Amino acid sequence: MTRPSLLPVFVSTVAVTALALGVARARDVPQVATGFMANMVCSETFVSGLDPDRILSETRDAMPGAGLLTWAMTVSVDRAAKDVIVSLLGLGRSRAVYRDGLGCHLDHGEAEGWPAIRLPPPQPALLGEIAPPRLVEPSSPTLAAALDRAFAEPDAPPFRRTHAVIVLKDGKLIAERYAPGVALDTPLLGFSATKSMTATLIGILVHQGKLALHVPAPITAWQSESDPRHAITVDHLLRHTAGLALGSSLQASLSSALEPVNRMKFVEPDRAAFAESMPLETTPGAVSNYHDGNTVILSQLIRDAAGGSAADVLRFAHRELLDPLGMRNVTIEFDAAGTPEGSSQMLASARDWARLGQLYLDDGVVAGRRILPAGWVAYVRTPTPNAFVGLGAGFWTNRGDSFGATYRISHGWPRDAFFAKGSLGQYVIVIPSERLVIARFGRTVNWPPEADGVAQLVSDVIAATRGE
């Protein structure tokens, strides 16, 4: 079917959407769609070094419902200017710009004015080296077979598109594998696995006494005690129980483009200010509703506590976390206000993502230095009441009786596992009882949940490494 013949379908869809949800929200759809695609293609082209055609093809396969819009998109990658422009039939246009050290940023008219950021030389790592600077083959035939299955493609869609698998046992890399075009130092986009990095930076600030979990969050817009949002705490934001009326971020789909949270992410230049302006739809602490706005607000708290600028955030993150862990291939992206996009926009090599998991396996301590508060690891894996997917505080958890935890355990996950999870198949899984960290990255549909093969991977790796 040609593009002109599908135009009436697209216009009709937007018209129906406008009637159902209101013209204002429907009007955002083209801008949200082009903003998502521009930012992702920019990040994975100029930070990860992936081929743009591959990015587009794999993403369309992993988000089949979005095909109604992506067929009509024009994507232009300018390698000289280091920008990506995506347009949608004249209804929406977004430009993402790459900046050295800062990754990509949706241009709202200010992209050219950002000053260069110079960081001090990295400090020596405290975490012992997890692997030599060469590919580590699986330590046993059974572990090799586990990785074979993780990368094997089914005969028909949905495809797995596994990009990387890392296995750490007792803090040492015992297996890794990468798809063609991905290397051991390739920064990989975490999507919502980034939320666990944000939670970690929050934990460091709690350890330093700069933030507290269970008192009103220091958000200027909420400081009046007569404002019902004054009751929102850092704990509520970590657990997605703040109650702000921003919709849901549980699905990466065409329908999610209609949620206010995605206007925040792809239309608004100051994401945290938009999130903080929203009214409550539920009492803080009463209802679990997973959305990126909670984490964007936490990201502003990190920015403010670090000193107020993007440069301050990067210096803080490197000094307190990235350098001690030896995470050398990390890019944190920012919005136009200089706030880290801590809900979805960190890229790191698979090895570096695994180093973050190792910090949690080691109870927040590196070489005798406590990075995270005592009890923090237990806190993040404690289940949030009524979070049906199985959420803790900045991590997902198999503890408790949620539908998600019950499902995962029935499919071979250990009860004590907790993990960072990003849309389209990103995982950093910590299994204390097995002394394991498993990191898996790819571009896989979100549904059905077994499409990414991660449950099988977890079961296979446990079986292959017991006794090692």
N, C-alpha and C positions, 0 to 999 in steps of 0.2 A: 504494500500500500504506500502511495507516495505521500510526501509531506502535505501538499495542498488538499488531498482528499481526506486527510485526518484533521485538518484545521477545524471543520465544523464540529467534530467530536470534542476537540479540546475546548472550543468556545462554549459548547453546550455544557461540558463538565463544570467549567468555571461559573456559568450562569446558575446551574443547579446548586452548586456549592454556595453561591452568594445568597440564594433564596433560603437555603437551609441554615446557614451559620451567620448570615449578615454580610453586607457588602464589604465592610472594613476588613474583616478577617479574610475573606476570599481574595481581596485585593493584594494581600501580603503573599499569596501562594507563589506567584512568579518570582518575586524577590527572594523568598526563602529558598526556593528550589535552585535558582541560579547562584545564590550565596553559598549554599551547601556545596554545590559542585565546584565552584571556583576555588573556595578555600581548600577543599580536599585535594583537588588536582594540583593546585599550587604547592601544597605541603608535600605531597608524595612525589612530585616532579623535582622540586628544587631542594628539598631536605632529604628525602629518601633516595632520590635518584632513579625512580621507577619511570617506565615509559608511559606517557600520557594515554596512549591508545589502550594499553593494558589496564590502566586504572579505570578508564571509562567502561571498558568491556566487562571487567570483573565486577564493578559496582552495579552495572545494569543487571547482570545475572543475579547478584545478591539482593537486589531490591526490585523484584519484578513488577510490583505495583507502580513504581516510579516511571515505568516505561511510557506511560501516558504523557509525561512531560519531557523525558530525556530524548525522545525521538525528535522533538522540535527544538532542542538546544543547539546552539552553535558555540563550540568551545575553541578558543584561540589561545595558544601558548606561545608567548614571545620569550625566547631564551635569552635574547640580548637585554631586554628590559626586565627580565625575570618577573613577569606578571602573567596572570591568566584572566581572560575576559570571557564570561559566559553570558549569552543572551538567549531570550526565549520569545521569539516571534514579535519582538518589539514591546512585549508586555513587561519584561523584567530584564535587567542587566546588572551584573555584578563584576567587580574587578578585585582580584586578590593580588597582593604585591609581596614579593620575597625581600627580606632584609637580613643581611648577614648577622648570625647569632640570635635572631629573633623569629626565624621562620616566616610564615605567611600571615597576612593581616588583610581583612576586608577593608577596602579603601572607601571611606566615607568623605573624602575630600582633604584628608590630612596626611596621607601616607608619605608624601615626599618630605614632610617637615620633621620626621623623627631623627633625633641626633644619633650618631654612632655610639654604641655601648662598648666600652673596653673593660674586660674583666681581668682581675689579677691572675697570674699563672696558677694553675691548679695545684693544690696542696697534695702531698703524698697520701695515698689511700690508707685507711686503717684496716679495712676489710682485706684479708688475705686474698691473693690472686686466685680466682675460681678456676682459671683455665690458662693454658699456654696460648700464644698469639697465632694459633693455627686451628683448623677445624678439628674438633674432637669427635672421633667416630664412636658409636655405641660400644659400651664396655663388654657386651655379651651378645650372642646371636639372638636371644629372646628379646633383648632391648632393641636390637636392630629391626626385628620383626614388628615390634610395637610402632616404631617410626615408619616402617614401610606402610603399615595400615593407616597411619595418620595422614600420609601423603597420597594414598591411593584414591583415585577418583572413581565414583560410581559410573555405571554405564549410561545413566540418564540423570537429568537435573533432579534435585539441586546438587550442584557441585561443591566440593570442599574448598578448593583454592587455598590450601594450607601454604603459608609463606615461611614459617619458622616454627621449630619445636626445640625447646631447651629442657634438659633434665639435670637438676642438681641433687646430689645425695650427700648429706653431711657437709654441705658447703662447697663441694667440688663438682665441676661439670663432668658428667659421665656419658652424655650423649647430646648431640645437636645435629640438626639438619635444616637446610634452607632450600627454598624453591629457586629455580633459575632466575637470575637478576637480583637476588637478595643475598647479602653476604653477612658475615658475623659482626660487622660494624655498621650495617645499614640501619638507620633510625626508622622505626616502624610506628605508625600512628596508633595510639592506644584507644582512641574514641573514649568511651566512659571508663576504661581502666585508669584514665587520668585522674578520676575522682579519688582513687586510692592514694595517688601521689599528693593530691591536695590535702587529704585527711592526714597524711604523714607530716606535711608542713604545719598543719594545725596542731598536731601532737607535739611537735618541737616547740611551738609557741606556748603551749600549755606547760610543757616542761620548764620553759624559761620564765614562767609566771606572767607572760604578756597577754594571755587569754585564759578564760575559765569556761568550763563546759556548761555549768548549770545556773548561770546568772544571765540577765538580759544581754543579748549581743550588742556590742558597741557600734550600732548603726545610727548615724546622726539623724536620719529621717524618722527613727522610731523612739527617740529619747523621751518624748512626753509620756508620762505615766497614764495619760488619758487615751493614748493610742493603743488599741488592742494588740498591735504588732510589737509593742514594747516587751511583751511576755516571751517573744521568740528567743531561744537560747542557741548557743553553738551546737549543743547536743541535738536540738531539734533540726538544725540545718544539716548536720552530718547524717541524721537518721531519716531525713525527708519527711518530717512530721511538722514542719513549720506552719503549714496551712495556707500558704500564699496561692492566690488564684492564677496559676500559670499553666494549667493543663498537665500533661504527662510526657515523659521522655522515655517510656519503656520500649517504644517501637520506632525503628527507623523505616518509615513508610510514607506513602503519599498523603495519607490521612493526617499524619503527625505534622505536616506542613501547616495545618490550620490552627495548631495550638499556639497560644500567646508566647510560650517559652521559645518557640522557634522564630517569632518576630524578634524576641530579645537577642537571639544568637546571630541572626543573619540580616537584620534590618537596623537595629539600634546601635549607634556608635559606643554608647556607654551601657554595657549590658547590666552591670550591677545596679546602676541607678534605676533602670527600667524595672528590674526584678523587685527592688526595694520599694518602688512606687505602687506595687500591686496591692489590692485589698486582701484581707483574709477570706477564705471560703470555708475554713474549718478552724476550730480552736487549736492554738499551738499545742502540740504534743498528743492530740487526740486521734489523728488519722494519718496513715502512711500514704504518701503520694510522691512517687519518685519523679523528680524533674530537675533539669540542669540549673534552674534558677537558684536552688538551695546552694549548690556548689559554687556558682558564680559569686554569690554573696560572700561565701567563705573565702573565695579568692581575693575579694576586695579587703577583707580583714587581714589576709596575709600581706597584701600590698601595703596597707596602712601601717601595720606593725613593723614591716621591714624598712620603712622609711618614706613610702609614698610614691615611688616611681618604679618603672619597669626595671631600670638598672639596679635599684635597691633590692627588688625581688630576686633577680638573678644572682646578685652577690650573696644574699642570704641563703638561697637554695644551694649554691655551690659550697659555701663555707660550712653550712650546718648538715648537709645531707649528701649532695652529689659527690663532692670530693672525698669525704670519709668512706663512702661506699665504692669509690673508684668508678663512678658512672661518668664516662668520658664522651659518650655519643648521645647526648640528650639535647633536645631543643624544646623550649617552652614558648608557646605562642601567646600573644597579648591582643586585647582589643584596643580600640582607638583611645581609650582613657588610660592606657597603661596598666590595666588590670590583667593578670594572667588568665587565660581562658582555661581555668582549672577543671572544667566539666568534661572536656573532650580533646584538648589540643596539646598534648605532649607527645613527642616522638622520641623514642629511645631504641637502641639496639636490643635485640632479644636477650642478649647477655646482661645488659643493664637493667631491663625489666626484671630479670631473674635475681639480680643483686638486691633490688627492692624487696622481693619476696624473701630473700635470705635474711634481711634485717628483721622481718617479722618472725621467721622461724627461730631466730636467735633472741627473741623477746626484746627487740629494740636496742640491743647492746652490740657494739662493734669493738673488738680488741680491748675489752674492759671499759670502754667509754659508753655511757648510757646516752643514746640519741633520743629515745622516746621515754615518756614517763613510765615509772614502774606501774604495771597494771594496764598500760595502754593496749597491748595486744589482746588481753582478755576483754577489754572494753569494746574494741572494734568488732570482735567476733560474737559479742553478745547479741542475740536476736532482737530486732525491733518488733514490738507487739503489732499484730495484724498486718505485717508486711508479707503479702502472700507469696512473693517471689523468694523470700528468704534474705532479708537485708540486715546487716549489722549497722555499724557506724562508719561509713566510707568504704566498707567492704561488703561482700556477700558472704553468707554463712550457712553451714549445714546444721547448726544447732537450732533447737526449737522444733516446733511442729508445723511450720509453714508448708504450704503446698510445694514450693520450690525445693526446700530442703528434703521433704519426703520423696519427691520425684528423683532428685539427684542420688539420694542414698539407695533407692530402689534400683538405680542404674549403675551401681558399683562405686559411687563416691564414698569415702569414709565420713563418719559422723563429724570428726574433728576438722575437716577441711574448711578453709575459708579462702576467699579469692577476690582479686580485682577482675572486673569483667567489663569489656567494651563491646559495643554493638558490632555485628557482622563477624563475630568469632575471635575476639581478643580475650585472653585469659592469662592471669598470673596466679597459680594455685599453690597454696601452702598447706602441707599435710604434716603436722607435727608428729603424729604417731609413726609415720614412715620416714621422718627426717628428710622429706622431699620438697623440692620446689619444681613445679612444672610450668613452663611458659609456652603458650601456643598463640600464634598470630596468623591471620589469614583474611579472606574476604568471602564469607559464607552467609547464606540466608539466616535470619534469626529464627525462622520457624520452618519445619519442625525442629525442636531443640536438639535432636540427635543428629541433625544434618552435618554439624561440624565435626562429629566423631570424637568429641572431647571426653565424653563418658567412657568410651572404649579405650581411649588413650590413657586415661587415669587408671582404669582397671589393668590394662596391659603393663603399664610402667610399674605399678605396685607389684604385680606378679613377677615381673622380671628383675626387680631389685631387692626383694626380700632376701635377707641373708648376706647382702653385700656390705 
